[in-house]
Amino acid sequence: MKALVALILLVQLPIPKAVPAAPPTPLGCDDPESEAAAEAAVNYINGHSHHGYKFAFNRIEDIRVVPQGPSKDIIFLELDLLETTCHILSPTPLANCTVRSFTEHAVEGDCDVKLQRVDGTLSVLASKCHSHADSSEDIIKVCPECPLLASLNNTEVLEAVSAALNDYNSKTTDSYLRLLEIGRAKIQYHPAHVVVIEFAVGATNCSAEDAKADVKACQLLPKHQSNFGFCTAVMVKSPSQDLKVDCQLYGHQVPAPYIPLLSRPGVTYPYPGQDTSAGLAPSAVGFTNHNLGLAHNNPVASESSSSEILRSMLSAKPVTKRAVAEAAQHDKVPRPVGFVPPPPPCPGKIRYFDI
């Protein structure tokens, strides 16, 4: 009988419950870990771009970390990037590329990026970017005489590119160059009518002299000999006429993984909402070939639906920010005299300027 009573008492004793592990401390947008993830994301975006220019990191708008195990996390980043003067084909390291100034009609890239961190090692699983230029009204307020971005298929732009490339090829003793894509164009009407253009070129298997006999026979050099370059030109149309052209060839470059070489000459005219490999294409507000949405899923990613997960996770971001703001607003905890509240964890600091 005593054994039965003891058993009943033992069964009635409370069973200790496992205490759930405390959630990890949220990362702030300016924390070193966040900036390391942003740097990895920017390198990935630039490394997988097909067209346009390299982009520099300007600010982390938001970051979310979803633990997947003891040493594995999924990181969702929302980034602001700014266009640099380095074309995507340029071998110049991003650290040495100049961010375009506000008065140059700056272009911003908004990117959502999903990364995986395993034992401290970061890898990008998916990215989606959209680029846009500052409004013409903002530029005119600061610099009324500054030229504004023009459509890449504008008739004046196409005429200027053709004239500039013909002018260069007529004077060079090196390889005949063919047009790969127009990267950027601006037109100014006052006090002078000026067209400013930038375009990528590729060396062909013909000399400039050979091309005079049969230009159609001149083809871009094969992959193992490819030599791409970049040209800038300024065409003054009135009150006087003038044309200045400068072209720089980069020499043969080993292409990065997943970046197809530009194999066909001609002007590239992408359209709004076009999905391509991760990266940012030439951009300017109001023109179909300047305002692009881009997406990429890493072929080695473990999830085939990573881009859909990226969108769904980031869709909760405004609610999260609003909840944090409301909590801070209603915080009634007494503070010592002279207390300065810390800055909000997100968005982070602006490194160049805001558009």
Disulfide bonds with the S-S distance in Angstrom:
Cys29-Cys346 1.95
Cys86-Cys97 2.18
Cys111-Cys129 2.16
Cys143-Cys146 1.82
Cys206-Cys218 2.32
Cys231-Cys247 2.04
